[in-house]
Amino acid sequence: MGGRAGPNPRVRRAETRYTRAVPPPPGPRMFRTLLIANRGEIAVRIARTARRLGIETVAVYSDADADALHVASADRAFRLGPAPARESYLSIPRLLDVAARAGADALHPGYGFLSENADFAAACAAAGIVFVGPPPAAMRAMGSKSAAKALMQRAGVPVLPGYHGDDQDPDLLAAEAARTGFPLLIKAVAGGGGRGMRVVTAPEGFAAALASARQEAASAFGDDRVLIERYLQRPRHIEVQVFADTHGGAVHLFERDCSAQRRHQKILEEAPAPGLDPGRRAAMGAAAVACAHAVGYVGAGTVEFVTEGNGFFFLEMNTRLQVEHPVTEMITGLDLVEWQLRIAAGERLPAAQGDIHASGHAIEVRLYAEDPARDFAPSVGRIAALRLPPDGAGVRVDTGVRAGDTVSVHYDAMLAKLICHGPTRAEALARLRHALAFCEIAGVASNLDLLGRIAAHPAFAAGGIDTGFIAREAATLLAPQAAPPAEVLAAAALGVLLHEAAEAAVGSADPQSPWRARDGWWLNAAPERVLDFHTEATACPVRLCRAGTGWRIAAAGAVFAVARAVEGPDGRLTTDLDGARETVGFTRLGGTILLRRQGLTWRLTLPDPVAAAEAEDGAGGRLVAPIPGQVTDVRASPGQAVARGAVLVVLEAMKTVFRLTAPADAVVAEVACAPGDTVTDGQVLMRFADPPAAGAQDDRATAADAGGV
């Protein structure tokens, strides 16, 4: 890896935030108005670069996104339609209508939605709008995994052994599976994001896995065709960023390691790939450029490989900008969105291969609204608190949400991307750990603590993990949280006291009233109080006793003298326990308290005995929705006997398929949903005549065999 490239007037260095408009260099005319046909953080990020280049930006939004950050980040914005994506962000006629009304001469699709839809790219061209992406022919060539692998074989790019043919007869597929050998992977031909993908370890499991993969593929992509390929036991997922122009030029911008995955979905990426020798790096870069040439590619693309041992194999090509593109920007200093716009405007590549160099190391993590403890089920609701580190000193944050926004059931659950860069991998990782400890998320479940555990894991610190790392280390990475330490309980108790005092003050209109005081003073008494906090597994009582102007707190076997407890304007709580001053994150949502301390999130409840008694309703004997979504299949009817674990309802939400299972052996008494119904979190879907046996799982069904996001 070399040092940074020397000055080049055609190469624009990436910035963390773009605020200065820079006119394009002489050459083809840059666009006047850019329609950004996407939402969330990628729409915000595209608008940033366009603004710096002096291009007017036009946002689009659904009813669910009317007040979203990406709308506020653009110069103008137009409503597309209702919240469901098929009626808004996936509607080609509505997008083209907005482009015409806005006078847009170019359209950037971002990633996801219609970014790899060849028909959309062709429709833009027919309407006289430049599509910032590859030509439709290149999209179609790479859109089918089977056709793409056949094309790569002809181009001399190595591919995994398997079956990529058009004949989808189940018997033929079973025979090809036997020829390929086990373990193997069934993959949707039109798939992506882990959907329509199943690992099969033995012949007897092939038929069921095939049926399951096909059903999910048909639901997600409208295409149930699959391919079969050898399943590598401990592969690494490494991808190469490529760019090509309309003048026949093509280059690569080095590789990214995307091996940290859950359910075949990336959550952490880094560049360069740790431990990749120079010879392998050069060979993969050359193969990626050959791939781009083979399909007549134009613009930004990513060629994905799996590697094991000394071999690397073509996986697929993503014909768009990738979520993880910022790590490439951080090591090269280049703005990839600017490159996309310049190439789409007809310019040559801004730099030749020999002028592109990398410096240091970058790591990106994706902050998702999801619950790792519930098989990474997406979490929806209002973001009550969101605290992200400021940009600068090797830290960059890309986000499309703010505190107060709502995570909707209709779209992807990603909240933000946190990218850290350093001269070495060790320094980049140290910055990442510090930045993650700074973050706070409340109101929705998140993977924040999981990311912190990954960053702190010795195997990840050593570099070169494979795609099975998270599943293999689940006992550590996904372990239930231990009992909270005394300092956490003391801080939670002080936070509750401050909140109660603030509520009492609001309740008094007289500014001189003693009820407005927040010092907890009592007349002729030294009050004592016990707060009965609970975690999921344990009761954690905290005893507070007034001691002069402060408090004395007993919790988890420790006793603290409290001299200070102050809530700052940012909502964070500063405490002084026995002379040790500390600031922690504190959020109270009804009876739930979230406390963020030293990079860990502690969730406590403070039960209301009256409310708990009223809620006691013998909740067993029901199947309820674990998340808002749409029912796509109901597999039982009233009077039918079902066995524990049998799939009863299939629910789709936030690009994930949930197969809800019977909590116990029972008889279905009532079916309260039908295919096509939109249901809310906790809504009853079925009732059973016989209640679940003692010790059966909770009636809030788990996402058994959930598909990818």
N, C-alpha and C positions, 0 to 999 in steps of 0.2 A: 504494500500500500504506500503510495507516494504522499508528498505533502500537497498543500492546496495549489490549485492552478494559479498561474500568474494573471495579471489584469487582462481582461478580455471585454471589450465594450459590448459584445453580443451576449455575454453571460451575466444574468441578473442574480445576485446572491439572495438567498432566502432570508427573510426577516421574521422575527416572531410576531410582530404586528406591523401591518402596512398602513401608513397614513399619508405618505407623500406621493402625489401623482407624478409619474415619470413618463414623458411622451415616448412613443416607440421610436426606434432608430429608423433611418431611411430604408425604404423597401416597400413591400406590399402594404396597403392601407390596413391599419388595425381597425377592429370593430368599433362601432359607435355605441350600440346598445346590446347588452348581453342578457338573455333570459336564462335564469338558473332554474332548471326543471327538477328541483329537489327540495329538501327541507333539512332541518337540523344543522349539525356542526359542519357538514360538508358544504352546505349552501352558504353559511357564514364565512367559511374559509375561502371559497371561490370569489365571493364578493370582495374580500379583503385584497386579493391580488388584482382583480379587475379595477377596483377603485384606484389602486396605486398606478395602474397603467392609463388612467384617465377614461375608462370605459364606464358608461352608465349601466347600472345593474337593476334588473327587474326580478322580483321574487314572486313566487306563487304560493298559495296557501289553501288548505282545506278549512272547513268550519272549526275543526279541532285546533288549528294552528293560527287562528286569527291574530293572536297576541304573541306569537312566538318570536324568539330572538332573531331567527333568520329573516323574518319580515321587517323587523326594525333595522336590520343591517343593510338593507337594500335601499336604493334611491326611490324606487316605486314598487308597488305590490298589487297583485290581482288575485281575487278569489277564484278558485277552481271549482269547488263544489263541496258536497258533504264529506264527513270524516273518512268513510271507507276509501282506501287507496284506489280501488277500481273505479270509483266515481270522482276521483280528483287527480292524484299524482300519476295514476296509470291510464288516464284518459287522453289518448293521442289527440282526438278532435278538440278537446278543451284546451290542451296545451298549445296547439297550433293557433287556435282562436286568440288566446292571450298574446302569443307572439305577434300576430298580425295587429292587434289592438295597440300593443306597446311599441310597434315599429322596430322590433328586434331584428338585427341582421345576423345574429348568431345565438346559438342555444347550447348551454353546457348541461349535460345530464347528471353530473356528479357520479355517484355509484349507487347500486341498487336500483329499484324501480325500473325505469326504461333505459338504463344506461347501456345495456347490451342487447337491445331490441333492434334488430336490423330493419324491421318494418318502420319503426319510428325514425331511424336515421334516414331511410329512403323518403319518408313523408316530409321530413324537414327539407331535404334537397328539392323535392317537387314543389315545395312552397317558397323556394328561394331563400331559405334560412340555412346558414352554415351550421352543421352539427359538429360540435367540438369532440371528435372521437374518430374512430376508424371508419372506413367505408363499409357499407352494408355487406359486401361480399366477404370481407375479412371476418365480420361478426358471424356470418352464417357458417363460414369454414370452421370457426372455433366454437360455435354455439353447441354443436353436437360433440360430446366427448368421444364417441366412437369414430366419427369422421375425422376429428382432430388428431386422434392417435394414429389413424391410418395415414394421414397426411404427414405427420411427423416421422413415421417409419420411412416414407419415401424420401423425406428430406435428410435422412440419416441421423435423426435425433433419437436417442434410446428411449424405449417405452417398456412398461411392465408386461410380462407375459399374461395372456388372458384371451377373452373373447370380446370382440368389438363389432360383431356383425349385426345385420338387420333382422335376421330370423329370430323371432322372440318366442318360438314354441317352447313351452316349459320342459318338455323332454329333451329337446336339443340343448337348452341352457343347462340342464342337469348333467348331460353328457360332457359339455364343455367345462363345467365345474370340475368334474372328475378328472378331465385331462389337465386342467390348470393345477389342480391339487389344493389341499386344505392346509392352513386356513386361507380363505379368499375373501374378497370384498365384492359385494353387489352394489352398483352405483347407478343412480338415475342418469340416463343419457343427457337429459336436459337439465340436470340438477345443479345444485350449488348449496353452500352453507350447511352441508351435512345432511340435508333432507334427501330421502330416498336412498339412504346408504345403510348397509347392514354388513357386519362382519360374521362370517360363517366358519366355524371351527371343525365341523364334521359333516359328512354326507347326509346324515339323518335330519339335520337342521336346515338343509338347503330349501326345501319346498316352502316351509313356513316363512323363512326369511325373505324368499323371493316374493311371496304374496304380500307380505308387509311392506317391502320396499316399493313394490308396484303401486299399492294403494296410496302410499304417501306421495309418491312421485306424481301420480295422476291428480291428486288433490292440490299439490303445490304448484305443478307446472303444466297441468293439462296434457301430460305425456307420460305414459307408464313404461316406456322402453328402458331397458337397463343394459349395462355391460358388466363383464366379470373380469377381474384381474387378481393377480397374486397379491396376497396381503403380507406386507413386510412386518416382522415381529417388533422391531424397534427402529422404525424409520425416523429420520429428521425431515421436516418440511422446509425446504429452502426455495425461495423464489427470486427471480432476476427481473429487475426493472428495465424495460426496453423503451426506446423512442425511435420513431421513423418519420421521415418527412415525405412530401410529394415529389421530391427530386431524386429519390432512390437511396437516400442516406439512412443508415440505421446504426444505433449505438446502444450499449447497455450502461446502466448507472449502478453497477455492482449488485450485490445480492442482499437479501434479508432472511433471517432465520425466524420462522413462524411456528416453531414446534410446540410452544406452550399452548395447548388447546384443551377445551372441554367439549365433549359431545361433537367432535370434529370441527369445532369453531375456535378460531384464534382469539386469544385474549391478551397476548403479549408478543411483541415482535422486536427484533433488534437487528442492527446492521453495524459492521459486517457480521457474517455468521461466525461464531466462535470456533476456533480450531480448524477452519477450512484452509487447506494448504494452497499455495499460490497456483499450482498446476490445476487442481480441481476448480478453483475460482475462475481461471482463464477458460477452461473447457466448458464450464456451465455458461459463462458469459457468451462464448462463441456459439454454443448451441441455441441460446435464447435469441441471438441476432439472426441465426439461420432460420429459426422459427418465424421471426417477423418477416424476413425476406420471402419465405415460402408462401405466405398468404397475402403478399402485397400490402403489408400493414402500414398504417399512418397514425401518428399520435402516440399516446401513452398506453402501454400494455404491460402485463406481468406474466412471465412464463414460470409456471410452478413445477417444481421437481420434488420427488421424494428420493432420499439417499439412504443407503445402508452399506456399511463396509466401504469398499472402493468404488461402488457403482452409484450412478444417479440415473433417474428415469423420469421422462416427461409425464406430468400429471394432467395439466390443462393450461390453457391460456385465458386470462381474464382480460377482456377487450375494453378496459376502462382504467381509470385511476383507482388505486387501492386505498382501503381505509388506512393502511400502515405506511402510506407514502411519506409522512413526515420524518421517519427515521432516515430515509434516503436524502431528504432535503437537509437534515441536520449534519450528515457526514460529508455531503458534497457542497453545501452552501448554495444549492440551486433551488429555484422556485419552480416546481414541476407544473403547477397550474399555468404559470406564465409560458413555459415551454409549450403546453397544450395550445394555448391561445395563439402563440406566434406560428406554430406549425399549421393550425387550422386556417390562419390568415394567409397561408401560402409561403411563409418564410422557410428558409433552410434551417436545419438543426442549429441551435445556438452555439454548439461546440462540437468539435471532432472527438473521436474516441481518445486520442492521445492527450487532449486538453482537459479530460475529466479525471479528477483525482478525489480521493477520500481522505478525510482527516478525523481521527478519534473514533469514538463509538457512541451509538445512540440506542436507547431502549424506549419503547412505547408500551403503555398499558391501556386497556380499554375499560373504563368504568361503566358497568352495566347496572341497570335497575333489575336485579334478579336475586334469587335466594339460593346460594350454593347448598344450603342445608336441605332444600327441597328439590334436588336434582336440577338446580339452576333454573327453576321456573321463573319466568318474567314476573316482575312486580309492577303494579300500576297504582296510581294515586298521585296526590299532590306532593311536590317536593317541599317539605317544610323548611329545610335548611340545606344549603349547598355552599361549602367553603372549599375553594380551590386555590392552589398557590399562585402567586403573581408570576408573570413571564419575566425571564431574565436569569442571568447567572447559570446558563445551561439548561433552563427549564422552560418548556412551552406547553401551553394548555389550549386545546381546540375543543370548544363546546358549543352546543346549540340550545342550552337550557339555562334557566336562572331559578333561584329560589322563588317559590310561588307558582312555578309552571306545573302542569300536570303531565305525567307519563301516561300516554293513552294506550289502550288495547290495540289500536289500529296500526301502530308503527313499531319499528325496531326499538329495543330497550336501551340502546347505548346513550349514556349521559354525557360523557366527555372522553377525550384522549389526553393522557399525560405523557409528555415526551421529554426525556432527559438526555443530555449530551455531555461528554467529558473527553479529555485527552486519551484516557484509557477506559477499558470496560469496567475496571474496578471503580474508577471515579464516577462514571455514568451511573453505575449501580448504587453507589453511595448517595448520589443526588436523588435517585429514584426513591430510595427508602425514606429519605428526609421529606421529599415532596408528598409521598403517600401518607406519612405521619401527620402532615399539615391538613390533609383533606378531612371534610366532614360531610356526611350525607344523612339526612333524616326525612322521614315521611314515606319512603319506599325502601325496601330491602335492597342491598347492593353487594357487589363482590369486592368491596374495598379491603376488607380484612384478608380475604383470600389472596389478593394481589400482594399485600404486605407480607404474607407468609411465603409466597413464592419468591419474592425478592430477597427474603432472609434465609431461604433454604440453602444448605451447603451444596447440594447437587446443582442448583441453578447458578450459584456463585462460581462453581467450577467451570461452567459453560458446556455447551454441546448436549443438552438434554434432548430426548426424543419425544414423539407425539404421545406416548403413553405415560409421560412423567406425572401428570396430575392424577390420573386414575390410579397409578401405581403407588403414589405417595398420599393417597386420600386419607389414610389414617392420621397423617400429620397435618396435611393442608386443609382437610375438611373436618377435623376433630371438633367435637362439641366444646364450647368454651368452658374453661374451668370456673370454679366459684370466684366471684369478684373479690379482689383484695380489699383490705380495710380502707385504703385511701379512696378507692372508687366509691364505696358505700358512704363514706363520710362526705365526699363531694356531692353525691346524689342527694343526701339529706339536706345539705346546706342549700343546694339548688332549689329543692322543694320549699324550704323556709322562705327563701327570697321571692319565689313565685307567689306563695300565699300572701306574703306581706304586700307585694305589688298589687295583687287582686283586691286586698282589703283597702289599700290606699285609693284605688280607682273607685271603690264603692262608697267613699266618703267625699262629699262635695266641699267640705270645709277644710281649707288648707291649714288651719290651726288645730284641727282635730287630732287627738292622740292616736286615733285609728289610722291616720296617714303615716305615722312613724313606721319605719321598717327595721327597728332594732330588736323586736321581740320582747320589749319590756313588759313586765307584769307588776301590778301593784301589790306590795307586801308579800311577794312569793318568788320562789326560785322554781320556775316551771320545769317539769320533766315531760318527755314525750317519747313514744316509741313509734317508729315508722317501720311497718312490716313489708319490706321489699321482697320480691320474689324473682328468681330466674326461672327458666323452664323446669329445672330439676330441684331447686333448693329455696328454702326460706332464708332470708338474710335480714333479720331485725337489726335496727339501729336505734340506740338509746341516746337521746339528747338531753342535756341538763344545762340550764342557764348558769353561767359562772361569771359574775360581774358584768362587764360589757361584752363578753364573748360567750362561747359555749364550750361544754365538755361533751365529747362524743365517744361512745363505745360501740365498736363494730368489729365483727370477725376476730374477737380476742384481743383487739388493740384499743387503747384509749388515747384520744388526742385532745389537746387544748387548742381551741380555734380562736385565733386573734383577728382573722379577716375572712370575709366572704363578700365578694363584690361581683356583680354581673356587668360586664362591659357593654358598650354600645353595639358591638358585633354579636352579642348574645353569649359570648364565652364567659366562663366562670373562673374567677381567680380566688384561690383559697390559701390560707396560711395555717398549716397543721403542725403544731410543735415547732414553729419557726421555719418550716419548709414551704416556701411559696411556689405555687404551681398554677398554671392556667389550663383549663380543660374545656372541651366542648360539651354543652349541656342543652338538650332539647326535651321539652315535656309535651307529649301529645296525649291528652286525656290521662289515662292511668298508666301510660307507657313512658318510660324515661330512657333516653339514649345519652350515654356519656362516652365521649371520645377522649382517651388518655394514652399517651405514649404509643400511638399507632394502633391501638386496639379499640374496638367499639363494644361497649357493654350495654346490653338491653335489660332493663329492670322493669318490673311492674309494681305498682302500688295499688293493690286491690281495694275496691269499694265493697265491703261486705253486703250492703243492701242491694247494690246492683248485681253482685254475684248471685245472691239468693233469687232475685227476680229472673236471672238468666238461666237458672237451673231448669232444664226442660227435657232431660233424658235424651241428649242429642244423638245417641246411637240409633241404628236402624235407618239411617239415611245415607244417600250419596249426594254430596254437594260439590259445586264447582269450585276448584281451587283458585281460579282466576277468572276475570271477565273474558268472554270469548264467544265463539259461534259453534253451536252443536252441528257436527257434520255426519254423525252416525249414531243410532241407538240400537243396541244389540240384545235387548231383552223386552219382554212384554209382561203385563200383569198376570200373576198366577204362575209364572215360570220359575222353576227352581234354579238357582245359580250357585256356583262354587266359589269359595274365596279365591280371589285373584283373577277371576274371569273378567274380560273386558266388557263393560256394559255401555259406556258412552265414550264417543270420540269427540274431543273438543279442540278447536284451533284458536290460538290467540298469539298475537305478536310473532307471527311466522314460526310458531312452534305447535306441534301436534301432541296432544295429551290423550292417552288411553286410560280412562278412569275405570278402576277395577272394583269388584265386589269386596267390601271389607270383611265379609265372613260368609260361610255357607248360609243361605237364606232363601226366602221366597219373595219375589217381587210383588209388592202390594199395589204400587202406583208408579206410573211413569209420568213425570211432570215436565217433560221436554220433548221436542221433536227436531229432526234435522232441519237446519236453517234458523232455529231460534237463537237469538242473542241473549246470553245469560250474564248475570252479575256475579261478582265474587261472593261465595257463600250461598248462592241460590240452590235450593233443593232440586235435584234432578230426578231422584228416585226415592221411594220409601219401601221398606221391607216389612213383611208380615212378622218375621222372626227377628228380634234384635240381634246384633252381633254378639258373639260369645265374649265372656270376660277376657280381657287382655288383647282383644282384637285391635287392629290399627284404627287410628282416628278416622271418622267418617269423611273428613276432608281428603278426598282421594289424592293419591300421589300421581306424578306424571310417569307412569310406567311406560317405558319404551318411547320417551318423548323424542320428537324429531328435532332437527337442528334449527338454529335461528338464521 
